[in-house]
Amino acid sequence: MMGRRVLSQLGRSIAALAVGGLLVSTGACNNSLGGFSGSVGNTPKAPPVTSYKILGAAGEPFSAVVSDGISSWQISGSVPMDVAVVNNLPPDRLVATKQSGDGGKLSIELVNGARVIDVASTTQAFGTVSVQAGKPTGVPPAANPDLRIFVSGPAGERFTALIEDNSKGFLVDDRAPALFLFDSPNGTVVGTFDQVQNFGPFEISMSLNGVVVTTASGAPHVVIKEP
């Protein structure tokens, strides 16, 4: 992902058919903050954490397993995509596999802030690549709850965001398409997104355990909240 995000966390520290459970959009546009027991924008923030850039030949399809120290997520999509685990607990790993038999390039980078930690790429048919930080000993259980926020467009849009639950907040500087995987959220999750370039309206989905629970669209400022 091209040095274009800062994802921050506190405590234990992230195409429309692109993301495991984001298969159908059943929610409605939701900009309400009713029922959120935290104070939006006032939760504590902390330093950058690890995230991933999935690059290569545009449109190259892939599947991947993302994991931290306690949870894992299966995702799928096409190049390019940015992925980060919110509320991350190291060690971290992403294993990606091309879903095509062509010679297109699939490249992945593991970054912390603007610092590249690990890189890998392949052009082999159905080739597999992996990056990691720390020493993962296996694949942890699937995240439960599995809460995801997917910013599907507009493609290439640079944005800033605050993603928070009832006790902590995570600052983001990223570019669509981008997927945020929230590990072990505490209470209601809210995402506040602001466009930097305004290429068109945001298209954002939030899913819980494989089911889209709400969507949001608009520009240049959008709030999406777990029902």
C-alpha positions as CSV (number, residue, x, y, z in Angstrom):
1,M,0.0,0.0,0.0
2,M,2.1,3.0,-1.0
3,G,3.2,4.7,2.2
4,R,-0.3,6.2,2.4
5,R,-1.6,5.3,5.7
6,V,-1.1,5.6,9.4
7,L,-3.2,3.2,11.5
8,S,-3.1,3.8,15.3
9,Q,-4.2,1.7,18.2
10,L,-4.4,1.6,22.0
11,G,-4.4,-1.5,24.2
12,R,-3.5,-4.8,22.5
13,S,-2.1,-2.6,20.2
14,I,-6.6,-3.7,8.7
15,A,-13.3,-5.8,-5.3
16,A,-17.3,-5.4,-3.9
17,L,-17.2,-9.3,-3.7
18,A,-13.8,-8.8,-2.3
19,V,-13.9,-9.6,1.3
20,G,-14.8,-13.0,2.8
21,G,-18.2,-12.1,4.3
22,L,-18.9,-9.0,2.2
23,L,-20.8,-11.0,-0.4
24,V,-24.1,-9.1,-0.5
25,S,-25.0,-5.6,0.6
26,T,-28.2,-5.9,2.8
27,G,-27.7,-2.8,4.9
28,A,-28.9,0.8,4.4
29,C,-27.0,4.0,4.5
30,N,-26.4,4.8,8.2
31,N,-24.9,8.0,9.5
32,S,-26.6,7.9,12.9
33,L,-24.6,7.8,16.1
34,G,-27.5,6.9,18.3
35,G,-26.8,4.1,20.8
36,F,-23.0,4.5,20.8
37,S,-21.9,4.7,24.4
38,G,-18.4,6.1,23.7
39,S,-17.6,9.7,22.7
40,V,-16.9,9.8,18.9
41,G,-13.6,11.3,18.3
42,N,-12.6,11.4,22.0
43,T,-11.4,7.9,22.5
44,P,-7.6,7.5,23.2
45,K,-5.2,7.1,20.2
46,A,-1.8,5.5,20.0
47,P,1.2,4.8,17.5
48,P,1.0,3.1,14.1
49,V,0.6,-0.7,13.8
50,T,1.2,-3.2,11.1
51,S,-0.8,-3.2,7.8
52,Y,-0.5,-4.7,4.4
53,K,-0.4,-3.6,0.7
54,I,-1.5,-6.1,-1.9
55,L,-0.1,-5.0,-5.2
56,G,0.9,-6.2,-8.7
57,A,-1.0,-6.6,-11.9
58,A,-4.2,-4.6,-11.7
59,G,-7.2,-6.9,-11.4
60,E,-5.1,-10.0,-10.4
61,P,-7.5,-12.1,-8.2
62,F,-6.2,-13.5,-4.9
63,S,-7.2,-15.2,-1.7
64,A,-5.4,-14.7,1.6
65,V,-5.3,-15.6,5.2
66,V,-4.5,-12.7,7.6
67,S,-3.6,-13.3,11.2
68,D,-2.3,-11.7,14.4
69,G,-1.5,-13.3,17.7
70,I,-5.0,-14.4,18.5
71,S,-7.2,-14.3,15.5
72,S,-7.3,-15.0,11.7
73,W,-9.4,-13.8,8.8
74,Q,-9.9,-15.3,5.3
75,I,-10.3,-12.7,2.6
76,S,-10.4,-12.5,-1.2
77,G,-10.3,-9.8,-3.8
78,S,-8.3,-8.4,-6.6
79,V,-5.2,-6.2,-6.9
80,P,-4.8,-3.5,-5.5
81,M,-6.1,-3.7,-2.0
82,D,-4.9,-2.4,1.4
83,V,-5.6,-4.5,4.5
84,A,-5.0,-3.7,8.2
85,V,-5.9,-5.3,11.5
86,V,-7.4,-2.8,13.9
87,N,-6.6,-3.5,17.6
88,N,-3.8,-5.8,16.4
89,L,-1.8,-8.1,18.7
90,P,1.5,-9.4,17.1
91,P,2.9,-11.5,15.7
92,D,1.5,-10.7,12.2
93,R,1.3,-12.6,9.0
94,L,-0.5,-12.5,5.6
95,V,-0.3,-15.5,3.2
96,A,-1.8,-14.7,-0.3
97,T,-2.4,-17.0,-3.3
98,K,-3.0,-16.0,-6.9
99,Q,-6.4,-17.3,-8.2
100,S,-5.3,-17.3,-11.8
101,G,-3.0,-19.4,-14.0
102,D,-1.5,-16.5,-15.8
103,G,1.9,-14.8,-15.3
104,G,0.5,-11.7,-13.7
105,K,2.4,-10.4,-10.7
106,L,1.1,-10.6,-7.1
107,S,3.1,-8.6,-4.6
108,I,2.6,-8.0,-0.9
109,E,4.2,-5.6,1.6
110,L,4.0,-5.6,5.3
111,V,4.4,-2.0,6.7
112,N,4.4,-0.2,10.0
113,G,3.6,3.4,9.5
114,A,5.8,4.4,6.5
115,R,8.4,1.7,7.2
116,V,8.4,-1.5,5.0
117,I,9.1,-4.5,7.2
118,D,8.7,-7.4,4.7
119,V,8.0,-7.9,1.0
120,A,7.3,-10.9,-1.3
121,S,6.0,-11.4,-4.8
122,T,5.3,-14.1,-7.4
123,T,4.4,-14.4,-11.1
124,Q,3.8,-18.2,-11.0
125,A,0.4,-19.6,-11.9
126,F,-1.5,-20.0,-8.6
127,G,1.6,-18.9,-6.8
128,T,1.6,-18.3,-3.0
129,V,3.6,-15.6,-1.1
130,S,3.7,-14.6,2.5
131,V,5.0,-11.8,4.8
132,Q,5.3,-11.7,8.5
133,A,6.5,-9.7,11.6
134,G,7.5,-11.6,14.7
135,K,7.4,-15.4,14.8
136,P,3.9,-16.8,14.2
137,T,3.7,-20.4,15.3
138,G,0.5,-21.4,13.5
139,V,-2.9,-20.0,12.3
140,P,-5.0,-18.8,15.2
141,P,-8.8,-19.4,15.3
142,A,-11.1,-17.4,13.1
143,A,-11.9,-14.0,14.5
144,N,-15.1,-14.0,16.7
145,P,-16.7,-11.6,16.3
146,D,-15.5,-11.0,12.8
147,L,-16.2,-7.3,12.2
148,R,-14.9,-5.7,8.9
149,I,-15.2,-2.3,7.3
150,F,-14.5,-2.3,3.6
151,V,-14.0,1.0,1.7
152,S,-14.6,-0.1,-1.9
153,G,-14.5,3.2,-3.6
154,P,-14.1,5.5,-5.2
155,A,-11.0,3.7,-6.5
156,G,-7.8,5.5,-5.6
157,E,-9.5,7.9,-3.2
158,R,-7.2,9.0,-0.4
159,F,-9.0,9.4,2.9
160,T,-8.4,9.9,6.6
161,A,-10.5,8.1,9.2
162,L,-11.1,7.4,12.8
163,I,-12.2,3.8,13.6
164,E,-13.2,3.3,17.2
165,D,-15.1,1.1,19.6
166,N,-16.3,2.1,23.1
167,S,-12.8,2.3,24.6
168,K,-10.2,3.1,21.9
169,G,-9.7,4.8,18.6
170,F,-7.5,4.1,15.6
171,L,-6.4,6.9,13.2
172,V,-6.1,6.0,9.5
173,D,-4.6,7.6,6.4
174,D,-5.3,5.3,3.5
175,R,-6.5,4.9,-0.1
176,A,-9.5,2.9,-1.5
177,P,-10.0,0.0,-1.8
178,A,-9.1,-0.7,1.8
179,L,-10.2,-3.4,4.3
180,F,-10.1,-3.0,8.0
181,L,-10.4,-6.1,10.3
182,F,-11.3,-5.2,13.9
183,D,-9.9,-7.7,16.3
184,S,-12.0,-8.2,19.5
185,P,-14.0,-5.0,19.4
186,N,-15.4,-3.7,22.7
187,G,-19.0,-2.6,22.2
188,T,-20.2,-0.6,19.2
189,V,-17.8,0.2,16.4
190,V,-18.0,3.5,14.5
191,G,-16.0,4.6,11.5
192,T,-15.7,8.3,10.6
193,F,-14.2,8.9,7.1
194,D,-13.1,12.1,5.4
195,Q,-12.0,12.4,1.8
196,V,-8.8,14.1,0.9
197,Q,-9.3,14.3,-2.9
198,N,-13.1,13.7,-3.5
199,F,-13.1,11.5,-6.6
200,G,-16.8,10.8,-6.0
201,P,-19.0,9.4,-3.2
202,F,-17.6,7.0,-0.6
203,E,-18.9,3.4,-0.8
204,I,-18.4,1.7,2.6
205,S,-19.7,-1.6,4.0
206,M,-19.6,-3.0,7.5
207,S,-20.0,-6.7,8.0
208,L,-20.3,-8.8,11.1
209,N,-19.7,-12.6,11.0
210,G,-20.0,-12.7,7.2
211,V,-23.2,-10.6,6.9
212,V,-23.3,-7.0,5.8
213,V,-25.0,-5.1,8.6
214,T,-24.9,-1.6,7.3
215,T,-23.5,0.5,4.4
216,A,-22.8,4.2,3.9
217,S,-22.2,6.5,1.0
218,G,-21.6,10.1,0.3
219,A,-18.9,12.7,0.2
220,P,-16.7,14.2,1.6
221,H,-17.6,13.1,5.1
222,V,-19.3,9.8,6.0
223,V,-19.9,8.0,9.3
224,I,-20.7,4.3,9.4
225,K,-21.9,2.7,12.7
226,E,-22.5,-0.9,13.8
227,P,-26.3,-1.2,14.4
